[in-house]
Amino acid sequence: MTKKALLIGIDYFNNPTSQLRGCINDINNMRGMLIDAYNYLPANITMLRDDVKTPSLQPTFANILNNLKSLALQSSNLNEIWIHYSGHGSQIQDVANNDSIFRPKIDDLLVPLDYASAGYITDIQLLSIIKTIKCRCILLFDSCNSGTICALPWTFNYVSPTQYSRTLINDVSIENPNIFVLSGCRDNQTSADVTNNSGRTYFGAFTNAFLEVLRLNMHNVPFLVLYRDICVYLSNQGFSQIPVLSTTIGSPTATIVKSGPHITSITNNNASSTPMSSNGVTAAAVVKKNMRAVIGL
């Protein structure tokens, strides 16, 4: 069973006014989980991060899109693809009018390391690649304004522990019924960072919630239950951001199933193991991942 992952973490060390502190930690933690709990081979996990000097491994506009395209081209020979993005997100008015009639004329954006020179990655660019993926694909976006970041047909929005709303937002035809996107917040919200109890190590609140909920469910959980539990977890921690689940079908029944030998633990930038219980994060230490300008970048 061949699985591949692309993990993107951008702390924007080259731009002090936009710098974040938890995004590379996020992808380190995701890497550990994929290896420990889901039997991903380290050689099959590509990490794009801005604390490395190797040009091909930096999270630039071209590297992000080229790696996504490469995975899509390989997907017919893969069993699963896992993609994670932690970094800035934003929005811009859809002046090209590329969106479906079901969607508002606003594009959600990812902010690559070289956005000032290369530009932003739009939801429509992501959709054009993701819709060609042939195998099961799980995508997570821990960024602001990311509710419909991949513009998949169906979105699920949490209302209460016993209720969610389901909306058709895009009439695009996608053959693969096994593409699932979890976004850290709704389109009009920002995503936050949190620290551990020592106050020295930062993580994305959404990524942390995702990992904690998977551990609490022993890494075996249906997507809709996972989505609900993440929303409940964040609410209980005092966060206002509400994640969004997007899918290619209106009634997803798929389950994440543990296939590795271990229950993973959270690690920091130095790769030392720091297990964190469900009360290991304080909601009081919050750093929002928000761009200064949201509309009209």
Helices and strands as residue ranges (DSSP letters): E 3-9, G 16-18, H 23-38, G 42-44, E 45-49, G 55-57, H 61-74, G 75-77, E 80-86, E 89-93, E 106-110, H 115-118, E 121-122, H 123-130, E 136-142, E 154-160, E 163-168, E 179-183, E 192-196, E 202-204, H 205-216, E 221-222, H 223-236, E 244-247, E 255-256, E 281-288
